[in-house]
Amino acid sequence: MGSSIMNRQVLAFAGMASLALAAATSPAKANLFDFLRPGPSVGADGRPLGVAPPRETVAYQGHYSPGTIVISTQERRLYYVLPNGQAVRYGVGVGRPGFAWSGVKTVSMKKEWPEWTPPSQMLRRRPDLPRHMVGGIGNPLGARAMYLGSSLYRIHGSNEPETIGTAVSSGCIRMTNEDVTDLYSRVSVGTKVVVQR
């Protein structure tokens, strides 16, 4: 009788695992990363941590041509300019005080699940960091990265989605993995990136 109950439990678990796997790999699934998203994050004081603002198409009156990326570090938003006075607006994390920057770059390279080697400047500040990390969900560059010119800066995903909307990076522009995957699909090498303070 005990083995019969155990067999049923194993079958029930296998069935739930199969359903979860099918849902996570279903092409009709609206959000590829839902199965990776943990429940609500709570800080040490019991209050919820930051939540990334939703991606949305908005009216945009800037003077940049369609296909340009415009980042407002003050707003902590990235705009991908569309035709007809519109843009896709994403929430982003930006450089913390002392690491904020502005200027014009171009996307020089794109990588899916990029590897990460912290630059020497970062290792001097943070000697506890690993010297190299392979790509994957635990990598701080997240699901996608778009490299900006010959600089050390990137627009990339994050394994810390609670930092979106904050100023905590060393100058890179962070996005949720879902949003960076969407932007990556729209952008090509050579895309103009304007970073405004």
MIBAMAR-387079 format. One record per residue: z, x, y of N, C-alpha, C, CB in turn; residue number from 1; chain. Coordinates in Angstrom, 3 decimals, padded with zeros to 6 digits, m for minus. Atoms other than C-alpha are relative to their C-alpha. Glycine has a CB too. Example, Ala and Ser with C-alpha at 12.3 -4.5 7.8 and 13.67 -1.06 7.14 Angstrom:
2
{{000.000,000.890,m001.190},{007.800,012.300,m004.500},{000.000,000.900,001.200},{001.246,m000.992,000.027},1,A}
{{m000.060,m000.820,m001.190},{007.140,013.670,m001.060},{000.730,m000.770,001.090},{m001.415,000.414,000.462},2,A}
This chain:
197
{{000.000,000.821,m001.191},{000.000,000.000,000.000},{000.000,000.867,001.258},{001.204,m000.935,m000.004},1,A}
{{m000.048,m000.884,m001.153},{000.854,002.877,002.415},{m001.348,000.630,000.283},{001.034,001.076,m000.210},2,A}
{{001.306,m000.628,m000.224},{m002.534,004.523,001.864},{m001.011,m001.023,000.506},{m000.514,000.657,m001.294},3,A}
{{000.896,001.047,m000.482},{m004.280,001.192,002.482},{000.156,m000.186,001.517},{000.279,m001.331,m000.738},4,A}
{{m000.254,000.125,m001.440},{m002.631,000.889,005.915},{m000.553,001.222,000.720},{001.521,m000.160,000.288},5,A}
{{000.502,m001.227,m000.624},{m003.463,004.518,006.680},{m001.522,m000.013,000.057},{000.493,001.241,m000.768},6,A}
{{001.463,000.071,000.007},{m007.101,003.953,005.659},{m000.499,m000.924,001.109},{m000.512,m000.488,m001.370},7,A}
{{000.391,000.925,m001.059},{m007.311,000.973,008.010},{000.170,000.639,001.385},{000.826,m001.291,m000.094},8,A}
{{m000.229,m000.657,m001.281},{m005.815,003.015,010.851},{m001.077,001.051,000.261},{001.397,000.645,000.034},9,A}
{{001.035,m001.014,m000.153},{m008.293,005.844,010.247},{m001.327,m000.659,000.338},{m000.129,000.848,m001.277},10,A}
{{001.242,000.718,m000.279},{m011.191,003.375,010.167},{000.002,m000.585,001.411},{m000.212,m001.113,m001.029},11,A}
{{m000.090,000.565,m001.347},{m009.964,001.673,013.344},{m000.184,001.102,001.044},{001.361,m000.717,000.205},12,A}
{{000.146,m001.109,m000.932},{m009.653,005.035,015.121},{m001.445,000.491,000.036},{000.941,001.146,m000.383},13,A}
{{001.394,m000.457,000.067},{m013.117,006.117,013.929},{m000.915,m000.990,000.724},{m000.451,000.172,m001.476},14,A}
{{000.809,001.016,m000.680},{m014.575,002.823,015.170},{000.142,000.086,001.503},{000.389,m001.389,m000.469},15,A}
{{m000.212,m000.119,m001.448},{m012.980,003.209,018.609},{m000.658,001.270,000.532},{001.510,000.003,000.332},16,A}
{{000.626,m001.258,m000.430},{m014.167,006.823,018.829},{m001.515,m000.159,000.057},{000.381,001.159,m000.956},17,A}
{{001.448,000.225,000.003},{m017.716,005.740,017.911},{m000.434,m000.833,001.194},{m000.431,m000.687,m001.294},18,A}
{{000.321,000.830,m001.163},{m017.694,003.031,020.578},{000.094,000.804,001.289},{000.935,m001.211,000.070},19,A}
{{m000.153,m000.821,m001.207},{m016.405,005.483,023.198},{m001.155,000.975,000.129},{001.336,000.763,m000.025},20,A}
{{001.110,m000.945,m000.031},{m019.076,008.017,022.251},{m001.301,m000.713,000.355},{m000.135,000.714,m001.352},21,A}
{{001.219,000.759,m000.307},{m021.818,005.382,022.336},{m000.024,m000.401,001.475},{m000.099,m001.258,m000.897},22,A}
{{m000.052,000.387,m001.411},{m020.638,004.177,025.753},{m000.258,001.198,000.896},{001.357,m000.628,000.339},23,A}
{{000.164,m001.192,m000.841},{m020.510,007.722,027.102},{m001.419,000.538,m000.020},{000.952,001.085,m000.448},24,A}
{{001.347,m000.549,000.101},{m024.017,008.563,025.905},{m001.079,m001.047,000.194},{m000.182,000.662,m001.330},25,A}
{{000.973,001.070,m000.190},{m025.671,005.219,026.588},{m000.855,000.247,001.231},{000.705,m001.344,000.117},26,A}
{{000.836,m000.203,m001.170},{m028.698,005.608,028.882},{000.175,m001.086,001.047},{m001.433,000.073,m000.409},27,A}
{{m000.181,001.088,m000.956},{m027.836,002.278,030.491},{001.294,000.164,000.779},{m000.011,m001.345,m000.716},28,A}
{{m001.281,m000.192,m000.664},{m024.440,003.625,031.571},{m000.215,000.379,001.458},{000.826,001.076,m000.719},29,A}
{{000.211,m000.226,m001.423},{m024.219,003.508,035.362},{000.609,001.319,000.469},{000.583,m001.147,000.796},30,A}
{{m000.683,m001.212,m000.448},{m021.791,006.433,035.714},{000.185,000.934,m001.174},{001.361,m000.333,000.649},31,A}
{{m000.023,m000.954,001.098},{m022.357,009.388,033.407},{001.368,000.617,m000.199},{m001.013,001.081,000.236},32,A}
{{m001.258,m000.714,000.084},{m018.918,010.815,034.178},{001.215,m000.908,m000.161},{000.170,000.837,001.210},33,A}
{{m001.142,000.904,000.168},{m016.739,007.689,033.643},{000.920,000.453,m001.126},{m000.486,m001.419,m000.271},34,A}
{{m000.837,m000.359,001.143},{m015.547,008.968,030.291},{000.816,001.262,000.260},{m000.861,000.192,m001.235},35,A}
{{m000.767,m001.193,m000.350},{m014.271,012.190,031.944},{001.072,m000.281,001.043},{m000.927,001.076,000.506},36,A}
{{m000.884,000.297,m001.119},{m012.420,010.491,034.791},{001.385,m000.399,m000.515},{m000.595,m001.122,000.881},37,A}
{{m001.353,000.377,000.399},{m008.629,010.469,034.295},{000.471,m001.207,000.791},{000.968,001.172,000.194},38,A}
{{m000.593,001.101,m000.750},{m006.406,007.658,035.474},{000.376,000.477,001.394},{001.237,m000.566,m000.734},39,A}
{{m000.336,m000.387,m001.367},{m005.047,007.674,039.024},{000.891,001.234,000.013},{000.689,m001.153,000.729},40,A}
{{m000.808,m001.204,m000.146},{m003.662,011.068,040.078},{001.144,m000.293,000.954},{m000.853,001.193,000.507},41,A}
{{m001.183,000.228,m000.810},{m000.179,011.097,041.524},{000.595,001.350,000.360},{001.036,m000.891,m000.745},42,A}
{{m000.608,m001.242,m000.457},{001.379,013.858,043.611},{001.456,000.076,m000.408},{m000.126,000.132,001.507},43,A}
{{m001.406,m000.231,000.351},{004.869,015.291,043.174},{000.911,m001.052,000.618},{000.437,001.392,000.450},44,A}
{{m000.820,001.009,m000.662},{006.183,012.676,045.608},{m000.270,m001.414,m000.520},{m000.240,000.047,001.493},45,A}
{{000.289,001.308,000.576},{004.748,009.830,043.497},{m001.106,m000.765,000.684},{001.211,m000.816,000.018},46,A}
{{001.082,000.679,m000.708},{002.030,008.907,046.016},{m001.348,000.416,m000.579},{000.056,000.311,001.510},47,A}
{{001.325,m000.363,000.516},{m001.649,008.788,044.917},{m000.614,001.126,000.825},{m000.934,m001.225,000.001},48,A}
{{000.733,m001.065,m000.674},{m003.727,011.869,045.735},{m001.282,m000.566,000.583},{m000.307,001.164,m000.969},49,A}
{{001.226,000.434,m000.649},{m006.969,011.700,047.724},{m001.013,m000.576,m000.977},{m000.613,001.146,000.743},50,A}
{{001.059,000.611,000.791},{m009.809,009.566,046.428},{m001.306,000.206,000.760},{000.280,m001.528,m000.269},51,A}
{{001.287,m000.245,m000.651},{m013.421,010.502,047.140},{m000.585,m001.307,000.512},{m000.983,000.685,m000.971},52,A}
{{000.644,001.211,m000.507},{m015.154,007.993,049.402},{m001.269,m000.295,m000.791},{m000.325,000.144,001.500},53,A}
{{001.183,000.337,000.797},{m017.982,006.117,047.694},{m001.294,000.489,000.655},{m000.071,m001.508,m000.217},54,A}
{{001.342,m000.349,m000.478},{m021.566,007.332,047.986},{m000.670,m001.283,000.471},{m000.852,000.711,m001.124},55,A}
{{000.665,001.198,m000.486},{m023.584,004.909,050.103},{m001.183,000.367,000.893},{000.988,m000.890,000.762},56,A}
{{001.133,m000.154,m000.908},{m026.855,004.520,051.975},{000.393,m000.625,001.323},{m001.304,m000.657,m000.577},57,A}
{{m000.443,000.438,m001.324},{m026.203,004.225,055.711},{m001.121,000.195,001.013},{001.266,000.773,000.440},58,A}
{{000.922,m000.255,m001.118},{m028.114,004.018,058.994},{000.281,001.406,000.508},{000.164,m001.071,001.159},59,A}
{{m000.169,m001.379,m000.470},{m028.727,007.537,060.307},{m000.950,000.241,001.157},{m000.253,001.027,m001.145},60,A}
{{000.809,m000.172,m001.203},{m029.928,008.337,063.810},{m000.166,001.465,000.404},{000.617,m000.768,001.139},61,A}
{{000.173,m001.413,m000.320},{m030.000,012.144,063.638},{m001.471,000.346,000.178},{000.614,000.872,m001.092},62,A}
{{001.379,m000.415,m000.278},{m033.107,014.107,064.594},{m000.568,000.907,m001.105},{m000.061,000.726,001.346},63,A}
{{000.477,m000.832,001.111},{m033.619,015.731,061.175},{m000.985,m000.759,m000.864},{001.173,000.485,m000.852},64,A}
{{001.020,000.656,000.823},{m036.582,015.043,058.926},{000.544,m000.373,m001.379},{m001.220,000.909,m000.151},65,A}
{{m000.397,000.394,001.353},{m036.279,013.269,055.585},{m000.016,001.201,m000.941},{m000.929,m001.103,m000.534},66,A}
{{m000.131,m001.104,000.944},{m035.160,015.606,052.826},{000.960,001.073,000.467},{m001.335,000.610,m000.253},67,A}
{{m000.958,m000.973,m000.530},{m032.762,017.555,055.078},{001.413,m000.398,m000.419},{m000.106,000.097,001.552},68,A}
{{m001.429,000.223,000.244},{m029.094,017.923,054.139},{000.738,000.362,001.282},{000.528,000.849,m001.229},69,A}
{{m000.809,m000.238,m001.197},{m026.731,017.591,057.112},{001.461,m000.188,m000.407},{m000.405,m000.976,001.192},70,A}
{{m001.416,000.048,000.370},{m023.044,018.387,056.571},{000.830,000.005,001.270},{000.390,001.199,m000.923},71,A}
{{m000.943,000.059,m001.111},{m020.432,017.320,059.113},{001.368,000.396,m000.551},{000.034,m001.435,000.664},72,A}
{{m001.295,m000.440,000.526},{m017.342,019.395,058.344},{001.146,m000.768,000.646},{000.187,001.503,000.226},73,A}
{{m001.037,000.780,m000.674},{m015.354,017.395,060.912},{000.188,m001.358,m000.688},{m000.359,m000.199,001.490},74,A}
{{m000.067,001.298,000.693},{m016.216,014.077,059.208},{000.315,000.166,m001.486},{m001.323,m000.758,000.166},75,A}
{{m000.089,m000.255,001.445},{m016.094,015.696,055.749},{m000.947,m000.916,m000.767},{001.449,m000.197,m000.500},76,A}
{{001.069,000.793,000.592},{m019.361,013.993,054.910},{m001.273,000.832,m000.063},{m000.235,m001.300,000.804},77,A}
{{001.320,m000.599,000.153},{m022.751,015.179,053.687},{m001.003,m001.133,000.056},{m000.126,000.819,m001.338},78,A}
{{001.065,000.994,m000.132},{m025.889,013.247,054.652},{m001.280,000.587,m000.570},{m000.198,m000.429,001.488},79,A}
{{001.330,m000.362,000.475},{m029.115,013.473,052.691},{m000.952,m000.958,000.718},{m000.127,m000.096,m001.601},80,A}
{{000.824,000.831,m000.886},{m031.686,012.228,055.224},{m001.164,m000.623,m000.770},{m000.533,000.836,001.185},81,A}
{{001.078,000.792,000.599},{m034.052,009.497,054.010},{m000.969,m000.429,001.095},{000.567,m001.245,m000.756},82,A}
{{000.902,000.563,m001.024},{m037.081,007.974,055.775},{000.604,m001.255,000.637},{m001.378,m000.337,m000.622},83,A}
{{m000.329,001.277,m000.652},{m036.766,004.999,058.134},{001.424,m000.080,000.528},{m000.221,m001.122,m000.959},84,A}
{{m001.308,000.033,m000.647},{m033.524,005.999,059.862},{001.158,m000.245,m000.934},{000.007,m001.035,001.036},85,A}
{{m001.089,000.170,000.956},{m031.373,006.072,056.750},{000.378,001.342,m000.608},{m000.393,m000.997,m001.104},86,A}
{{m000.456,m001.188,000.714},{m029.358,008.645,054.801},{000.944,m000.438,m001.107},{000.697,001.009,000.961},87,A}
{{m001.037,000.184,001.012},{m027.304,008.829,051.641},{001.194,000.814,000.479},{m000.486,000.449,m001.454},88,A}
{{m001.214,m000.663,m000.478},{m023.741,009.645,052.707},{000.962,000.226,m001.170},{000.685,m000.842,001.116},89,A}
{{m000.928,m000.394,001.064},{m021.376,011.497,050.369},{001.283,000.547,000.640},{m000.652,001.070,m000.951},90,A}
{{m001.231,m000.682,m000.401},{m017.747,012.538,050.757},{m000.024,001.423,m000.533},{001.258,m000.760,m000.515},91,A}
{{m000.039,m001.399,000.420},{m017.196,016.302,050.578},{001.340,000.629,000.356},{m001.148,000.791,000.647},92,A}
{{m001.091,m000.889,m000.378},{m014.454,018.902,050.622},{m000.626,001.185,000.714},{000.850,000.457,m001.248},93,A}
{{000.571,m001.064,m000.838},{m014.959,021.680,053.172},{000.968,001.177,000.080},{m000.322,m000.530,001.422},94,A}
{{m000.817,m001.193,m000.155},{m013.609,025.097,054.146},{001.304,m000.269,000.728},{m000.770,001.052,000.728},95,A}
{{m001.315,000.138,m000.638},{m009.937,025.274,054.999},{000.010,000.810,001.305},{001.148,000.480,m000.963},96,A}
{{m000.061,m000.764,m001.258},{m008.829,026.680,058.403},{m000.187,001.499,m000.264},{001.353,m000.249,000.722},97,A}
{{000.329,m001.410,000.176},{m010.216,030.176,058.756},{m001.224,000.226,m000.879},{001.174,000.722,m000.586},98,A}
{{001.155,m000.115,000.891},{m013.032,029.461,056.276},{m001.097,m001.006,000.340},{000.437,m000.190,m001.439},99,A}
{{001.038,000.944,m000.433},{m014.960,026.748,058.122},{m001.133,000.798,000.642},{000.577,m001.070,001.005},100,A}
{{001.159,m000.681,m000.576},{m018.463,027.718,059.228},{m001.040,m001.033,000.381},{m000.594,001.038,m000.988},101,A}
{{001.118,000.871,m000.341},{m021.595,026.245,060.724},{m001.252,000.853,000.042},{000.233,m000.735,001.361},102,A}
{{001.265,m000.719,m000.039},{m025.255,027.162,060.689},{m001.061,m000.719,m000.798},{000.173,001.410,m000.522},103,A}
{{001.129,000.566,000.727},{m028.592,026.526,059.022},{m000.330,000.935,m001.160},{m001.241,m000.205,000.939},104,A}
{{000.352,m000.747,001.214},{m029.363,027.649,055.458},{m001.082,m000.780,m000.729},{001.255,000.230,m000.925},105,A}
{{000.889,000.736,000.903},{m031.852,026.714,052.762},{000.544,000.143,m001.408},{m001.480,000.521,000.088},106,A}
{{m000.389,m000.074,001.419},{m031.217,025.940,049.120},{m000.886,001.065,m000.631},{m000.153,m001.409,m000.744},107,A}
{{000.758,m001.121,000.563},{m032.226,029.186,047.428},{m000.052,m000.028,m001.523},{000.602,001.309,000.458},108,A}
{{m000.041,000.074,001.458},{m031.311,028.336,043.834},{000.807,m001.237,m000.396},{000.620,001.303,m000.619},109,A}
{{m000.729,001.144,000.554},{m030.095,025.391,041.729},{000.411,000.345,m001.431},{m000.875,m001.312,000.039},110,A}
{{m000.474,m000.257,001.365},{m027.991,025.602,038.548},{000.768,m001.207,m000.520},{000.892,001.267,m000.044},111,A}
{{m000.776,001.026,000.689},{m026.698,023.032,036.072},{001.129,000.671,m000.764},{m000.896,m000.838,m000.957},112,A}
{{m001.193,m000.558,000.625},{m023.175,023.716,034.766},{000.038,001.517,000.205},{000.039,m000.348,m001.508},113,A}
{{000.104,m001.427,m000.313},{m023.191,027.086,036.560},{001.217,000.804,m000.462},{m000.186,000.183,001.488},114,A}
{{m001.090,m000.944,000.237},{m021.132,030.107,035.581},{000.589,000.360,001.350},{m000.492,001.281,m000.770},115,A}
{{m000.647,m000.364,m001.262},{m018.678,031.371,038.198},{000.634,001.369,m000.122},{001.057,m001.045,000.401},116,A}
{{m000.638,m001.303,m000.140},{m017.745,034.914,039.143},{000.567,000.046,001.411},{m001.013,001.194,m000.269},117,A}
{{m000.571,m000.011,m001.355},{m015.283,034.930,042.054},{m000.425,001.253,000.757},{001.539,m000.083,m000.060},118,A}
{{000.368,m001.179,m000.776},{m016.463,037.221,044.864},{001.212,000.907,000.230},{m000.612,m000.419,001.343},119,A}
{{m001.082,m000.985,m000.164},{m014.438,040.374,045.540},{000.972,m000.410,001.110},{m000.587,001.388,000.310},120,A}
{{m000.874,000.444,m001.089},{m013.109,038.914,048.826},{001.027,m001.013,m000.508},{m000.832,m000.614,001.143},121,A}
{{m000.889,001.022,000.548},{m011.641,035.971,046.905},{001.004,000.633,m000.961},{m000.811,m001.100,m000.716},122,A}
{{m000.912,m000.654,000.947},{m010.188,038.226,044.195},{001.084,000.792,000.723},{m000.781,000.926,m000.936},123,A}
{{m001.034,m000.699,m000.779},{m008.385,040.259,046.879},{001.075,m000.986,000.453},{m000.626,000.715,001.230},124,A}
{{m000.966,001.030,m000.423},{m006.769,037.019,048.130},{000.733,m000.598,m001.184},{m000.705,m001.108,000.778},125,A}
{{m000.541,000.682,001.180},{m006.210,035.610,044.645},{m000.222,000.847,m001.258},{m000.654,m001.395,m000.169},126,A}
{{000.201,m000.866,001.173},{m005.840,038.381,042.037},{000.280,m000.701,m001.332},{000.887,001.219,000.114},127,A}
{{m000.283,000.749,001.229},{m004.677,035.746,039.525},{m001.233,m000.706,m000.570},{001.084,m001.020,000.264},128,A}
{{001.202,000.711,000.465},{m008.198,034.277,039.259},{m000.677,000.756,m001.137},{m000.992,m000.200,001.160},129,A}
{{000.775,m000.684,001.050},{m010.333,034.969,036.193},{m001.153,000.770,000.634},{m000.542,m001.019,m001.050},130,A}
{{001.110,m000.805,m000.522},{m013.048,037.570,036.676},{m001.343,m000.688,m000.221},{m000.011,001.382,m000.659},131,A}
{{001.242,000.719,000.288},{m015.694,035.246,035.201},{000.350,m001.258,m000.805},{m001.022,000.914,m000.785},132,A}
{{m000.164,001.236,000.775},{m015.916,031.681,033.877},{m001.374,m000.529,m000.393},{000.791,m001.074,000.812},133,A}
{{001.246,000.627,000.440},{m018.678,030.158,031.781},{m000.052,m001.407,000.579},{m000.107,m000.030,m001.565},134,A}
{{000.157,001.354,m000.506},{m020.097,026.822,032.915},{000.686,m001.001,m000.913},{m001.475,m000.347,000.149},135,A}
{{m000.648,001.048,000.789},{m018.366,023.659,031.788},{000.942,m000.806,000.877},{000.766,000.604,m001.194},136,A}
{{m000.831,000.937,m000.755},{m015.983,020.925,032.825},{001.211,000.679,000.638},{000.464,m001.123,m000.907},137,A}
{{m001.141,m000.703,m000.580},{m013.142,023.410,033.487},{m000.375,000.976,001.101},{000.730,000.729,m001.068},138,A}
{{000.467,m000.956,m000.995},{m015.269,025.556,035.801},{000.107,m000.615,001.392},{m001.454,000.437,m000.295},139,A}
{{m000.156,000.584,m001.337},{m014.472,025.094,039.523},{m001.302,m000.366,000.707},{000.749,000.944,000.855},140,A}
{{001.278,000.388,m000.625},{m018.205,024.841,040.378},{m000.505,m001.339,m000.521},{m001.059,001.075,m000.248},141,A}
{{000.354,001.327,000.480},{m018.427,021.638,038.360},{m001.354,m000.085,m000.672},{000.036,m000.947,001.120},142,A}
{{001.207,000.332,000.764},{m021.580,020.024,036.998},{m001.281,000.612,000.553},{m000.159,m001.478,m000.055},143,A}
{{001.223,m000.513,m000.618},{m024.171,021.373,039.480},{000.380,000.865,001.189},{m000.944,m001.160,000.439},144,A}
{{m000.191,m000.811,m001.211},{m024.493,024.001,042.205},{m001.346,000.240,000.654},{000.696,001.355,m000.328},145,A}
{{001.165,m000.335,m000.813},{m027.011,024.505,044.989},{000.422,001.151,000.900},{m000.521,m001.244,000.839},146,A}
{{m000.366,m001.224,m000.697},{m026.842,028.031,046.397},{m000.677,000.030,001.364},{m000.386,001.245,m000.832},147,A}
{{000.486,000.066,m001.377},{m027.262,028.434,050.158},{m000.428,001.379,000.487},{001.080,m000.577,000.926},148,A}
{{000.557,m001.265,m000.454},{m029.550,031.289,051.128},{000.552,001.167,m000.793},{000.278,000.199,001.472},149,A}
{{m000.571,m001.180,000.657},{m028.159,034.753,050.381},{001.512,000.059,000.231},{m000.674,001.293,000.522},150,A}
{{m001.441,000.037,m000.280},{m024.632,033.690,051.417},{000.785,m000.197,m001.298},{000.333,m001.131,001.010},151,A}
{{m000.884,000.284,001.141},{m021.659,033.262,049.100},{000.262,m001.496,m000.133},{001.334,000.752,000.152},152,A}
{{m000.300,001.430,m000.037},{m021.656,029.528,049.918},{m000.917,m000.802,m000.907},{m000.106,m000.518,001.416},153,A}
{{000.741,000.924,000.852},{m022.754,026.696,047.658},{000.435,m001.421,000.330},{000.227,000.317,m001.509},154,A}
{{m000.399,001.412,000.108},{m022.787,022.936,047.547},{000.173,m000.183,m001.496},{m001.086,m001.038,000.646},155,A}
{{m000.238,000.060,001.450},{m021.195,022.301,044.170},{000.938,m001.139,m000.377},{000.576,001.321,m000.495},156,A}
{{m000.925,000.990,000.532},{m019.287,019.903,041.973},{001.411,000.561,000.009},{m000.407,m000.424,m001.424},157,A}
{{m001.387,m000.465,000.007},{m015.576,020.192,041.392},{000.745,m000.558,m001.195},{000.710,m000.398,001.296},158,A}
{{m000.907,000.500,001.031},{m013.032,019.960,038.623},{001.313,m000.476,000.636},{000.276,001.099,m001.061},159,A}
{{m001.139,000.524,m000.747},{m010.576,018.850,041.335},{m000.474,m001.103,000.946},{000.712,001.132,000.790},160,A}
{{000.556,001.056,m000.861},{m012.001,015.532,042.601},{000.962,m000.480,001.077},{m000.415,m001.173,m000.842},161,A}
{{m000.976,000.429,m001.015},{m008.777,014.844,044.502},{m000.102,000.818,001.284},{001.413,000.104,m000.559},162,A}
{{000.158,m000.813,m001.207},{m009.799,017.589,046.984},{m001.156,m000.463,000.883},{m000.208,001.444,m000.382},163,A}
{{001.114,000.501,m000.809},{m012.856,015.663,048.201},{000.579,m000.752,001.195},{m000.951,m000.925,m000.843},164,A}
{{m000.539,000.589,m001.225},{m012.270,014.616,051.811},{001.059,000.883,000.650},{000.587,m001.363,m000.296},165,A}
{{m000.995,m000.911,m000.553},{m009.988,017.593,052.441},{m000.667,001.318,000.403},{001.138,000.254,m001.022},166,A}
{{000.483,m001.326,m000.402},{m010.350,021.104,053.888},{000.809,001.035,m000.777},{000.130,000.222,001.564},167,A}
{{m000.769,m000.907,000.857},{m009.244,023.416,051.059},{m000.832,001.127,m000.609},{000.647,m000.783,m001.103},168,A}
{{000.826,m000.999,000.682},{m012.215,025.538,049.954},{m000.058,001.304,000.788},{m001.414,m000.539,m000.219},169,A}
{{000.226,m001.287,m000.678},{m013.148,029.115,050.825},{m001.338,m000.011,000.737},{000.037,001.169,m001.019},170,A}
{{001.240,000.140,m000.765},{m016.220,027.782,052.668},{m001.082,m000.765,m000.711},{m000.518,001.330,000.354},171,A}
{{000.989,000.796,000.735},{m018.177,026.082,049.900},{000.209,m001.482,000.298},{000.098,000.267,m001.530},172,A}
{{m000.046,001.446,m000.172},{m018.957,022.380,050.108},{000.178,m000.617,m001.379},{m001.295,m000.543,000.711},173,A}
{{m000.326,000.602,001.300},{m017.341,020.474,047.221},{m000.374,m001.474,m000.019},{001.497,000.167,m000.316},174,A}
{{000.304,001.413,000.202},{m018.474,017.142,045.833},{000.558,m000.408,m001.358},{m001.546,m000.276,000.087},175,A}
{{m000.331,000.421,001.359},{m017.477,015.010,042.876},{m001.171,000.372,m000.905},{000.305,m001.542,m000.066},176,A}
{{001.082,m000.317,000.939},{m019.467,015.850,039.754},{m001.066,m001.086,m000.004},{000.557,000.186,m001.414},177,A}
{{000.959,001.103,m000.038},{m021.086,012.422,039.922},{m000.908,000.113,001.221},{000.735,m001.350,000.009},178,A}
{{000.790,m000.083,m001.230},{m022.185,012.873,043.539},{m000.879,001.243,000.033},{000.917,m000.010,001.211},179,A}
{{000.823,m001.201,m000.039},{m023.382,016.464,043.155},{m001.181,m000.126,m000.958},{000.839,001.237,m000.347},180,A}
{{001.110,000.228,000.932},{m025.488,015.392,040.167},{m001.070,m000.873,000.649},{000.509,m000.658,m001.303},181,A}
{{000.944,000.849,m000.719},{m027.077,012.663,042.299},{m000.755,000.805,001.057},{000.733,m001.182,000.653},182,A}
{{000.651,m000.796,m001.042},{m027.759,015.034,045.217},{m000.950,001.030,m000.620},{001.056,000.707,000.879},183,A}
{{000.804,m001.012,000.686},{m029.079,017.741,042.846},{m001.351,m000.563,m000.423},{000.748,000.539,m001.222},184,A}
{{001.247,000.624,000.454},{m031.683,015.293,041.543},{m000.961,m000.273,001.169},{000.307,m001.310,m000.740},185,A}
{{000.816,000.298,m001.183},{m032.957,014.688,045.111},{m000.519,001.265,000.696},{000.809,m000.827,000.988},186,A}
{{000.216,m001.221,m000.782},{m033.032,018.295,046.343},{m000.859,000.997,m000.753},{001.331,000.641,000.365},187,A}
{{000.760,m001.093,000.616},{m035.494,021.133,045.705},{000.365,001.311,000.673},{m001.530,m000.255,000.099},188,A}
{{m000.163,m001.318,m000.615},{m035.311,024.854,046.326},{m000.827,m000.007,001.284},{m000.449,001.169,m000.979},189,A}
{{000.660,000.008,m001.308},{m036.232,025.358,049.987},{000.500,m001.089,000.921},{m001.472,m000.152,m000.176},190,A}
{{m000.549,001.071,m000.839},{m034.388,022.259,051.241},{000.850,000.588,001.120},{000.837,m000.984,m000.847},191,A}
{{m000.767,m000.440,m001.164},{m032.964,022.770,054.732},{001.393,m000.619,m000.036},{m000.728,m000.376,001.316},192,A}
{{m001.393,000.451,m000.026},{m029.157,022.532,054.998},{000.589,000.365,001.358},{000.835,000.640,m001.170},193,A}
{{m000.591,m000.200,m001.315},{m027.532,022.093,058.415},{001.503,m000.303,m000.106},{m000.696,m000.912,001.083},194,A}
{{m001.456,000.179,000.053},{m023.760,022.616,058.551},{000.514,m000.033,001.436},{000.699,001.152,m000.833},195,A}
{{m000.525,000.201,m001.357},{m022.075,021.264,061.695},{001.517,m000.052,m000.039},{m000.568,m001.299,000.631},196,A}
{{m001.465,000.094,m000.096},{m018.486,021.674,062.789},{000.405,m001.253,000.725},{000.582,001.221,000.711},197,A}
